[in-house]
Amino acid sequence: MAQRLIGVGAATVAAVSLLAGCGDTAKSGTDGATVSAVSPVKSPDGKKVVRFPFVIGESGFDPVTAHDLYSSEVIDGIFDTILTYDYMARPAKLVPKLAAEMPLVEDSGKRWTIKLVKGAYFSPHEVFNGKKREVTARDVEYSFKRHYDDSLKPVWRFLTDGKIVGLNAWYDKSKKSDGLLWDEPVPGLEVLDSHTLRISLTKPDYNFGYVLAHVAMSIVAREVVEKYPNDVQSHPVGSSAYYLKEWVRGQRIILEKNPNWRGGTWNFKANADDPYDEVIVKQMQGKPLAQIDRVEIYPIEEEQSRWLAFKNKQLDFINMPQSFIKQALPGGKLSPELAAEGIRVQKAVDPEYTYTYFQWNDPVWGGLELPKVALRRAIAYAINRDEEIEIIRKGNAKRAEFIIPEGIVGHQANYKSSVSYNPALANALLDKFGYKKGADGYRNTPDGKPFTFKYTSTPIAIEREFDELYKKNMDAIGIRYEAEKEKFADSIKREKRCQIMIRGAAWIADYPDGDNFTQLLYSKNIGESNNGCYKSPAYDKLYEQSAVLPDGPERDKLYLEMQKQFEADTPWVLGVTRYRNQMVYPWVLGYKRHPVLLANWMYYDINMGK
């Protein structure tokens, strides 16, 4: 889901200045031990507050259009989905959220009957005229249909495109009318009663439960959308535990508890392979969910600013900035200074990878002609990922080898890519296919025209390090390098229109299945998740075969063929999978980073100390 975790360039130090001051010294602990630590901030209204940073600015909070990880995290805290994930279970396990129970799945996986919980209400809004507005099956039907409103430029349509009986036909019919036929029924979205919906699929889809848990499929109220038809992103009204209290774009996002929220009880089990789980269960078991009254989020793009804010107790937890890893975790262990504060570090491997894509429509870089394939392959040989890991990532990552990352169903742990760092081979390949050097020492296209590796990124410190690395790598094979800087949100917009030549991106799992990653290269997802606009009939055929299969040897064989096709075409250069080191102050109780679930705040508590 995520683009590379980089900034959009506005509120860094400025954002830090908006944070609240430190609290009082208190005795607190996360495991029953007594440690000396500063207590959490005590808000004037006595509410429990949790504060943390985003490393980029958000884009907006409409589930249909938001495509970055950070906006999606806010959406996940505001809106309900049909299903969600067990907070503690590893591997990730689907559980009901807006559903009263797990869906009844029949007809070999083609028919899903969903009963909604009763008493789920949207947060208060003037459009409801002072009345509590309950979530119904009609809201689910409407929310699914919104992904076919072209005026919104939806980016998640691929989750249901061609999968629900009659939905595409309804869309085609609507396009011939003056607008979408919202009130015309779709056979595959059958409202049986106010709280029961039957979804009929065109073919078995073994991942449809993950679709029902996807934040993009959040349930919205039609009245709110119709009041703000062109600005739903600024007016998110959902039925989950929190609502948007304040939003200053790029500076702060404040959420407070939804007074209409139906509630729930913390009731999860510890995992045998993580001893700290027992501490979390002891802290939280039996408590009402959503102990946190207010969530404060601050976009802070520069690593130094985030780290200083955390050390000054202005943030309650943080993903350890790469530039300070060796300072905070010398030899892989928490520094004495941080340990004395009672800080805990939670280490994990993210279910993700980074990649550098080439624009498939670009006349120099894109396409299946052999010279262009050779050019992209040469770049892949020239980029030194080991140096990236050691110098830029501070050892806090490992090479990505397969198009499905570690921790995701379908990953092949023993696979080694045929594409690795080899500048000598890169130069030989360029020579063979006619990319000759000119008088300036740089190469030209086979027809004698100069060309450039134009890399788009944001104007922050870590991206300047990538500029230095990539320029050195390109100089080594005689290719001109140009750094193009722009805001993250602007890059996303251009990316969806296939207008960026070369860019670094990342994808973290929306759901823990290989399909979530292999679909990134499917041509029908251009404008949505296929950022490089890659088109390969051979890859498409393999993907379509894999998409109807359950996990197993037959699908794994197809994934291997897709990997080989990917390497043959080289539409991307695979990057790294990053390690996550979450630093958590001792007053944050119940904290456990989930590999897929985004908004975890309803599962935390704050020990307010003395």
N, C-alpha and C positions, 0 to 999 in steps of 0.2 A: 504493500500500500504506500509505503513512504518513498518520497524522493530522498536524495542524499541529505543527511542531517546537517544542513548548512543554513546560513541566514539569509535574510532579505534586506538587511542593512538599514536600520533606523534606530531602534531603542536598545542600546546596550547598557552603557553606564547610566543613561537616563532612566532605564527601567529599574535598575538597582536602587536608584534614589527614591523610587516610589514604594519600596518595600517597607514594612513595619520594622520598628527597632527590636532590639533583643529583649528577652524576658529576664526574669529573676533567676538566681542560682537556686537549684532545688535538688533533692535526692530523688532520682528516678532510675529505672532499670527496665530492660526488656526481657530478662530471663530470671528475675527474682533477685539478682545481685544488686548491690548498692554501688552506684558510680557517681562521681561528681560531674554534673552537667548543667548547662544552662537550660532553663525551662522553656517551653514553647511560648510564643508571643501570646499575651493575654489581651484579647480585644476589649475595647471599651464596653461592648454590650455583653461581655461574658461568654460569647460563643466560641466553640472550638473551631479553629482555623488551621488549614493545611496550605502550605505555600511551596510552590515548585516552579521551575523554569521550563519554557519551551526553547529549543535551540534555533528555531526559525519563527517567523511571524505566521499567524494563522491566515486563512483566506476567506473563511465564512462558514456558516453552520447549517447549510441546506444539505441533507443527506444525499440528494440526487446529484449535486454538483461538486461537493467537496472531494478533493482527490489527494490531499496531503495528510500525513499521519496525525499532525497536531490538531487540525480542524476536526478530524474524525474522532480524536480522543474527547474533545468537548461534546461533539454530537452524541457519542456513546454515553456520556454522563447525563444528557438531557432527555434523549429519546429512548423508547423501548423497542426492542426487536422481539420477534416471536420466541426465539431461543437465545441462549447465551452460553457461557462456559462456567463449569465448576471452578470456583476461585482457587482451590488448592490442588485439584487433581492434575497429575502429570503421568502420562501424556494428557493433552487437553481433552476434556470430556464435555459434550453438549448436555445442557440441562434446560428446563423451561424458564422463560422469563415472563413474557406477556401471555404465553400459553399456560393453561391450567395444569397441563400434563404433557408428556412427550407426544408428538403427533402419532395418529394411527396410520401406519403405512401399509397399503394393500396393493393388489394388482402388480406384483413383482416390482414394487417401488415406484409405480406410476401414479398412484392416488394417495394423497396426503390429507387427512382430515385433522383440522386444528380446532381445539376448543380453547377460547380465550378465558383468562381469569376474569371474574366479575369484580367490580369495584376498583378498576384501574382508571384513574382520571387524569386528564391533561392538567398541567399547571394553570393557575388562574390567568385569564387574559380578558381584556375588555370585549373581545369579539364574542365571548360566551355570555355576555349580559348578566354577569354576577352569578351565574349558575354553574354547578359542577358538571363538567362535560366528560361522560364516560367513553372510553375507547371501545369501539365495536368492530365487528367483522367488516362493515362497510369502509372503515378507515384503513383496514389492511388492503382491501381491494383497491381503494383509491391510491394508496401509497405505492403499490406495485405499478399501477398504470402511469404514475408520474414519470417513470423512467422512459416513457415513450413520448414525452413532451419535448419536441425538438427545439422549441424556443428557449428551453433551459440549458441547452447544450449538455445533456446528461453524459456522465462518464462511466456509469456502472451498468449500462443496459445489458452488457454481455452476460451478466449474472443470470438473466432470465430470457435472453433473446432466443427465440425458437424453441423454448423449453416448455411453455405453458400453452395448453390447447386453446386455440382461438385468439390468443393475445396479439400475435403478429397480424392476424387477419383484421382484428379490431383496429390496430394501428394503421394498417393500409387503408381501411375504409375511412378512418378519421382524416387521413391526409387528403382525401378527395372532398371532404366537407369543409366548412368554414372554421372548424376547430375540433379538438379531440372530443369524442362522444363519451363524456365522462359517465353518463347515466345509462349507457347501453351495456348490457351484460356481456361478459366474456365467459364462454362455456367452462374454461379451465380455472376460473376464479368464482366458484359457486358459493354464494352466501346462503347457508342453510337456515340460519336464524341469527339473531342479533350478536351472538357470541360464538358462532361456529362457521368455519370456512372450509370448503373442500377444494384443494388444488389438484388439478389433473395435468400430468406431464405428458408431453408428446412421446417420450421414451424414458426408460429407467435412468435415473440420475442419482448415483450413489453419494453424491456430494450435496444434495439439495438441503439437507439439514444444516450444512455450513452456510448455505445461501440465506436460510432463515435466521441465522445468527449474525449475518454480516451487517455492519453498521450502516451501510448504504441502504439496507432494507428497513430502516427505522420507520416507525409508524407516525404519520403526521395527521393533523386535523385539517380538513378541507376548508373550513371557514377561515383559518389563519392564512392559508396559501392564497385564497381568493382576496383577502384583504391586502396582502402584500405580494402580488403576483410576480413582481420583478425584484423583490428584495427579501425573499424568505431567509436568505443566509444571515440577515441581520435580526430576524425575528423568529428564532427557533422556539417552538412551543411543543414540548413532549410530555410524556407521562412517567418518566423515570424519576430518580431520587432528587435531581437538581434542576434548577431553571437558571437562565441567564439573567443575572441581576444588573451587570454593568459590562460594557465592552468599549474600550478605547483601542481602536485598531493598532496592532503592532506594539502596544504598551502594556495593557493589562486586560485580563478576562476574569470577572468575578462571578461565581455561581453560588447560589444559596439553596437550601433544602426546599424542595417542592412541598408546600403545605398540604397539597392534595394527594401526596404519594401514599400508596397503599401499605408500605412498610414490609417488613420481613425480619427473619431471625438468622443470625450468623450460625451456621450449622454445617461445618465442613470437616473432613478427616485429614489427618496428617499422612504424609508419604513416608514410607520406611527408609527411603534413601536420602532424606534430608532431615537431620536431627533437629534443626531449628523449627521445623513444622510443629513439633510438640510444644515449643514455647508459644508459637502463634495461637495454637488451639487453646492453650491455657489462658492466654490473654483475652481471647475473643469469644469462645464458645458460649452460646446462649444469649449474647447481647443483641439488642435490636440493630438491624442494619442502618447505615447512614448515621453513624455517631458524629461525623464531621458536619458542622453547621454551615461552614463557608469554605469554598475552594478558591484560592487566589493563584492565578497563573500569570507569569511574567515572561514574555519573549525576551531573551537575553542572548544575543547572537555570538558575541565574542567569548571564548573559553575563559579568559582571565577574569572577565566581569562575573561570569557565573560562579567560578571557583571562589572569588573573594566574597560574593554574596552568601555562599554556603558557609564559608569559614566564619563569617560574621553573624551566623545564626539568623540570617534573613530568609533562608530557604530551609525547608525541613528535610528534603531529600533531593538527590541530584544524581544523574548519570555522570560518573567521573570523567571530566574533560581529559582528552588524550594528552594534552600538553603537560599535564600535571600528574600523570600516572606514576612515574618513577619517584616523584616527591611524596605522593600519598601512599603508595604501595611499594616501598623499597624491598626488593627481593621477593615481591609478590605478597608481602604481609603488610597489614595496616601499620602506618607509622605510629610511634609512641605518642606523638602529639594528638593524633586523631583518636587513638585508643583511649587516651585519658579523658576525652570528651564523651566517652560511651558510644561513639559512632560505630555502627555495624556496616560491614560491606557484604553485599550479596552479589556473587559472581555468577554469570551465565553466558552461554553462547546464544546470540540472537538467531532466530530462525529467518535468516535474511542473507542477502549479498548485495554488494555494490557492482555496478557495471558502467562501462563507457560505450555509448551507442553512436552509430553513424546514421545520418539521415539517408534513408533508402531512396528518396526522391532527388537527392543531390546529384548533379551531373558529373561530379568528380568522384564522390565517395560511395554512391549507392548503385544497386543493381547487381545482376548475376553475371555480367560479362567478366571473363577471366581476368583481364587487367585490373578491374575494380576489386574483384575478390582478392587478387594478389596484393593490392594496395592495403586493404583492410587487414589482411593476414600479416603483412609486414609491420603494421602498427602494433598488432597484438604481440608479435615477437619482440618489438622494441620497448614496450612499456615494462619497466622493472618493478613488479609488484613486491618483490622481496625488500627493495629499498623503501617503497611506500610503507610496508609493515614496520620496518625497523626505525625509519627516521620520522615519518609523518604520524604513523599510528602508535609509535613508541612500543612496538611489540604486542599491541593490544588487538590483534586480528590474525587471521590465517587466510591463505589463498583459497579462493572459491574454485573448485574444479568441475562441478556438475551443475546443470541448470536447475536442479532441485537441491536446496541446501540441507545441511545437517539438521536433524530434529523434525523433518517433514516427511510424511509417508511418500515413498518413491525415491528417496535419496539413495544413491549407491556409493557407500562409504569408501570402497576400494578403487573407485574410478580415478584415473589420472588423465587430465586433458592432454591432447596431442599438441596444444598450443602453449608454449612456455617462453620465457625470456631467452632470446637468441638474436642479438643485433646483427651478427655476421650473416645468419640465414636471412634476416630481414633485408639487408643490403643486397644479397645475391638475388633474392626474389624480385626486388625492384629493378635491378639491372636486367634481369631476364625478360621482364615485361615492358621494357622501354621507358622507364622513368629515369631518364638521363639527367646528370647534373649540368647546370648552366655555368656561365662565367662567375656567378656569385657563389658557387659551391652548393647551391640548393637544387633539388630535382624539379623537373617539369613533367607534365603529363606526356603520354606517348606521342601526342600531336604537337608537342613543343610549348605548351602554355604553362605559365607558372601557377602553382596552387598552394594552398595553405591549410594546415591543421588548425582550424578556428574553434577554440574550445570555450564554451559558454559556462560561466559559473558566477557566484556572488562575490562581492568585494569584502571578504573577511579573511582573517589570518590563515586559516587552514587551507583555503583555496589558493592563496598566494604560494603556499608550499607546493601544492599540486602544479601550479604554473611552472615553478622552478624545475620540478621533477620531469614534467612532460616536455618542457623546452629542451632539457638536457637529453632526454630520450630521442626527441625528434632531430636534434642537431646530429646525434650519432648516426642517423641514417639519411641525413641530408634533406629533411623536410622542414619547411618554414612553419613556425608556430606563432599563433596570435591568440591572446587572451581577451575574450569578450565578457564584460562584467555587466550584470543587470540584476534587478530584484528577483527573488525567487518566484514570487507570484507572476511576474511578467514572463519568466521563462516557462512556467507551467502553461500559460495561455498560448504562447507561441508553439510550444511542444505539441499541444493537442491539434494544432493546425499544420504539423509537419514542417515547421519553419526554422528549426535549429539544426545546424550542421553536425556538431558533435557536442555531447554533454555527458557529464557524470550523473548517475542516478542510483537509486537503491530501491529494493522491494523487500518489505518485511511481511510475514505471512498474515493474510486476512483470515485464512483457515488452514489447518495443519495437513494439507494434502497437496501432492505434487501438481495437481491441476491448477492450483493458484499461481504457480510459477510458469508452467509450460504455456499457459494462455497468454503470457506476456508477448509471445512471438507469433501469435495467431493473427492472420491478416484482417479478419473481421473485427478485431479489437483496435484497429487504427483509429485514433481520435479519442480512445478511452485509455487502455492500459498498454498498448503497443507503442511505446514512446518513440522508437526509431522508425516507425511506419514500415517495418519489414514485411515483404511479400514473397512467399515461397510456396508454390503449389505443392511441392514435395513435403514440406513441413506441415502445411495445413492438412494434408491428407492423413498424416500420422497423428496429428493432434485430434482430429475428428474421430479417428478410431479409438484413441485412448480415452476420450471424454465419456464414452458410454460403457467403459469397463470398470469393475471394482478393483480395489487394490489386489495385486497378485502377480505371479510370474508373467502372465500374458501382457499386462499393462507395463510392467517393468521392462520387458523386451522392447516395447514401443518407445518407452522413455529413452532407452539406450540408442535406438535408431534416431530419435529426435535430437539427442545430444550430438551424434555424429553429423547430422545434417546441419545443425547449428555451427559446428566447427568448420564444416566444409564451406559454408557461406560467410561465416564471421560477420554477422550483423552487429555484434557487440564484441567488446573485450571484457570477459568476466574479471571482477575485481577481487574483493575480499569479503569474508564474513567476520564481523566484529564481535569482540567480547564486551559484555556489559558489566561494569562494576558500579552497582548502585550504592551510594553512600547515604546512610539513613541515621538521623539523630535518634537517641534512645526514647524520646517521648512519643515517637510515632509507633503505635502498636498495630499489630496485624499486617505489617507490610510484607508482601511477597510479590515480586514482579511476575506477571503472567505472560507466557509466550505469545498469546493471541489477543486476549481480552485487553481493551484499551483503557477504559475509565474504571479504575479499581478503588476509587475513593470511598464508595459506600461500604467497603469491607475494612476500612481503617478505623482507628480511634486515636485520640490524643490523651496522654497522661498529663494532666494539667499541673502536676506537682503540688507543692504546698501553696 
